[in-house]
Structures are given as C-alpha cells and as structure tokens.
Amino acid sequence: APYRWQDISPQDDIDPSNQTTKSKGKGKARGKGKGKGKGSDGSGILQTFLGSNVDSDEQTERRMSHPLYMSVALSLMAEIVNSRLFTTVRDSLGLTYDVSFELQLLDRLPVSWFSVSVTSTPAKINDALEASLHVLRELDVRRVSPQELSRARRTLLARHETDLKDNSYWIGLLTHLQCASVPRKNLSCLQDLAEVYEQATVGDIYKAYDRLGLSDEEIYTCIGVSGDAAGGDAPADGADAVAGEVGQGQMATAAAIAEAAQNGNLFQAIRIAMDKQQSINNQNRNENTSPPTP
C-alpha cells in the first residue's frame, strides 16, 4: 500500500536558463484543457452546470498538494472496499459472517500494507478467499460511484466527530505533529481534515487504489483452520469417548438454546445457558476437590 504521507502532487521544475516554470507530468493535459477544452467541446458550460463536481486543474493540484490527500484517499477507499466485501461476500454469496479490509498505515516508515480477513467454514473458506480477492481487484472494472463515495464520506466524518470526544483519538491526531521524520504532518492536518474529506473525488480514490499491490506476486494468502479439522495428535480411546460425550452435550445445549430463542422465549434460553454453566462449574469443582486415587 502507498505511504500515507506520500506527496503525489505535480512538482514544478525551474529552468535555470530563463527562470521559467514548467509542469512535470501534467503539461500535456493542462495544455489541452486551456487551449481547446473550454471552447469547442463545451466543457466550460458543463463545468458551470455541474459546479463543484468538476474540478479545474488548479483545484486538483491544490487538493493533491495537501499533506492529508493520500491518507484521506486511502481511508475512503478502505471504507468503500469494506462495504463491497460485506454486501458481496456475506450478503450476496453467503460465504461468511465476518470479512474486513484493513490498512496498516505508518508515519515514520515510508511503507504500509493492507490485509483482508475472512472467516468461514472449512468447506467454504477457499471460495470466501477467492471472492474477497475478486472484490478487491474488481474496482478497476466496477468503478466506484459518487453514491459510494458520499456514503463513505458521511461514515468517516460521523466517526471522526464521535471520536473527537475520546482523548486517545486526539493523541493519535497529535502524534508526530512536530516530528522531523514526518515533515508533511503539520497543523493543517488537524484544521483541514473535514474539508479534505468533503473535497475528495472518485478520481482521488483511484489515485490511492492504483498504488496498491494487487498482482499475484504482491499478494500473499494463507488459510488457518481451528478445531478438530486442524489435525494434531489423536486422543486415546477413553479421552475420545469423553470428548464425544462433552461435544454431544454442548451441541444438545446449544440446540435447546437456539430453539427457545427462535420461539421467542428469551428467558428460557437464558435459563438453559445459566443452568449449563452452573453444571460445568460444579463438575470442575468436583474434579478439583476429589481425593487422589491410591
């Protein structure tokens, strides 16, 4: 994943021979926009009609030069990816109850990474993993819509407003504010946070997304299985029989609780769970207090 304080704004090169300024990277695009775009193809009228939905070159460069630009773009992208993972892998395909996309963004080291965690049954885990990777990679095909960006922006701004009541959140915002190894983090990162979120566009999302390592050579996957299917040494016959009885008892209790809850009898479900816990406590107490076998 890209560095959260990465500066990707167009840099200006000064020609020492005549002290003129020339743009690096965007010279050709800007020439078209100023010379031809607003006149013959009607883009000026379109920009006036759409207002702030269409950015000029100056607005884009000013937004991209802000220290928070990449960090905000990454946060919005992560929120959109999480929303798509939830609606696709869980709701549509029914492969999991828990899937998430997370970014590990560092301040003092110019590196970062992302991770996708998905939990499923052993029979479905491979499909869940493939579906999660497909959702992550399909942003190039199924482009982010303005509605998705708007929802992600509202969610993150609402979370920001709520977290402002937490002292630890303030400490995180202030961390490295005066650190020489993070030179781009300054007071504007606190003052302009909401404004940078409000000004973010779909194009900004892809500035961050295009810098993710999504090839087979850059993505590493692993599957871990917990429980009986994980293997290990087989227990002795007696221990196996006891484990089987305990497992059957737990399954019967769980079935009784589920049936009571499904019938709307919540108090009965709670009572069954409490009785089972009390039985386990009594059994453990008896095992601890029983005299040793001579």
N, C-alpha and C positions, 0 to 999 in steps of 0.2 A: 504494500500500500504506500501511497506517497507520504512524504513528510508533511505534518500538519502546518508547519510554518514555511513551507516552500513558497518561494516567490516566482510566479509564472507570468507576471505582468510583462508587457513588451518593454524592452530596455532600449534606451536611446544611445546611439553612438555619435560622438562628436568627431567630425572630420577636422584634424588639426590644420589642414592646408587652408581651408576657407572658413572654419568655425561654423559650418552649417550642420544642422542636426538631421540625421536620417533614421528612420524607424527600422528596427530589426524584426523580421518575421512577418510584419503586417503591412509592409509598404505597398504591396500589390493590391491587397484588399482595400486599403484605405483610398488608393487612387481611383479604384472603380467606384467606390461609394460617393466620392465627392465630385468626380467629373461627369459620370454618366448616370449614376443610380437615381438621383433625385429629379432628374429632368425627364428623360424619355420613358422610363418604365413606371413612373407614378409612385415610387416608394416614398417620396416625401408626403404625398397625400395619405398613403396608408399609415405612415408613422403618425401623422396628425390625428387620424381617425382612431388609431389604437392607443395613442397616448403613451403611457409608461410601459406598455407591453413590448414596445420595440425600442431597443437601446441604440444610441448613437455610438460611434467609435470612441468618443471621449468618455461617455458614461461607462462603457465596457472597460476601458483602460483604467479609469478611476476606481471602479469596483474591484478589478483584478489586482490592483496595487495595494489594497488594504491588507494588513497582516492577517486578518481573520478569514480572508477569502477561501483558502484551501480548507481550513478547519471547518468552516460553516458548510462548504460544499460536501465535504466528507460526512458530516453529521446528517445532512438532509438525505444524501444518498443511502446511508445506513438505515435511516427510518423508512425510506421507500422500499429498500430490499427486504427489510423485516416484514413490512406489510404484505409484500408479494409472497414471501415464503409462507406466511401464516395462511393467507387465503388460498394458495395453491397446494402446498404440501399437506396442510392439515385439513382445510375445509373441502377443497375440491377432490383431492385424491384420497383423503382419509388414511394417510400413512403414518401420522404421528400426532401426539398431543403437545409436543414441545419442540420448537425449532427456532433458532435465533442466529442473527448475523451480528458480529461484534468486531469493532476496530480497536486495536491496541495502539494508541497514538502517544508518542513520546515527545518530550520537549527538548531535552539536551542531546539526544542522539538523532541524527537525520535518517532514521529508519522507522518503519512501523509495519504492522501486518494485520491481517484480518482472519477471522475464524468463523466457521458455520458449524453449529452444534445441533444435532437432531437425535431424538430418542424414539425408538420404535421396538417392535418385537423382532426376534432373530429372523423370522420369516420375511419381514418387510423391510429390514434395515437397509439392504442393498438398493431397493427401489427408492427408499426415502433419501438415501445419499445421492443417487443419480438425479432424482427430482430436484433436490436442493441445489446441486451444481447447475442444472439446467436453468432454474430460475435466476441464478446469479449471472449466468452468461447470456441470458436472452434479452438483457436490457438494450443490446445493440439492435435486436430485431423488433421487440415490442417496446417502443420508445416510451420514456416517461412522459406522462400527460401533465398539463398545467394543473388539473384537478389533484393529481397525486402530489405534486409539489406543494399545492396550497394546503392539503391535509397534513403533510409532513411539517410544514412551516408552523401551522397552528399548534400541532402537538408539541414541537420542541420549544416554542415560545411559551406555551402554557406550563410546560415542565420547568422552564427557566424561571418564570415568575414564582412558581411554587418553591423551587429550590433556593430562591433568594432568602427565604426565611430560615435556612439552615446555615449555621456558622461554618460547617465543614465545606459547603459549596463555595462560600466566599473565600475560604483559604485556598481552595483549588483555583479560583479565578485569579487570586493574587500571587500564587506561586510562580517564581521565576520572572516576576514583573521587572525586577531590576538586575536580572542575571545577565552577565556579559556573554554567556554561551547561548542565550536565546535573545539575540539583539532585536528581533522583529516584534517581540511581545512588549507592548507599551500600554499607556493608559487608554488609548483608543480601543483596545481590545475589550475594555470594560464599558467605555462610554458608547461605543457604536455597535454593540453586539446585536441588539434587537433590530437596528437599522440594516445591518448587513444581512440578517435573515430576511427582512422584508424586501430587500433589493435583489435577492438571489433569483436566478432564472433557470430554466431547464438546461440551457447551454452550460451553466456553471456545474450542474450535476455531472454532465459528461466530461467536463474538464477533470473532475476527480475520478470518475469511473474509468476513463480511458487510461489512467495511470495504475490501475490495479493489475496485478499479475494473475491472469486467468488462464494461461496456457497449461497444458498437461505437464510441462516441465517445471512450472512455477507453483502448482498446487499439489499439496500432499494430503492424502486421505488415510484414515485409519478407522477401524471398527473394533470396539471392545464389547464383549458380552459378559454380563454379570449373572450370577445364579447358577443353577445346575448345568446349563448349557455351556458354561465356561470351561468345563472339564476339571481336571485335577485328579488326585488320588481317590479311588473308590473306597467308600467306607466299609467296615466289616459288616457281616450279615446282621448282627444284632443291632448295631448302630443304624444300619439301613432301615431295619424294621421300625425302630423308634422314630427315625426321621420321617418315615412314611406315615406313621400314625399322627405325628405332630402336624405334618403337612395336610393330611386329611382333616384334622380338627380345625386348623386355621381356615381351610377352604370352606368347611361347613359353617364356621362362624361368619366368615365374610359373606357367604351366600345368604345367611339369615339376616345380616345387617342390610344387605342390598335389597332383599325382599321387603323388609319392614320400611325402608326408606322409600322404595318405589310405591308402596301402598299408602304413603303419606303419613305413616306413623313414626314420626321422628323420635319421639320419646322412647318408643320401644327399641329403635335402632341404637340409641344412646345407651339404654339399659343393657342390651346384649353386649355391646362393646365393653361397658364397665364390668359386667359380670365376667367376661372372658379375661380382662386384665387382672381382676381380682383372683381368678383361678390360677393364672400364670404366676402371680406374686406368691400365692400360698404354696404352689408347687416348688418354686425356687427357695422359699423359706424352709420347707420340709427337707429339701435336699441339703441345705447348708447346715441344718441342725441335727440330721440323722447321725447316730453313732457309727464309728468306723467298723467295718466288717472284720472280725478277728481272723 
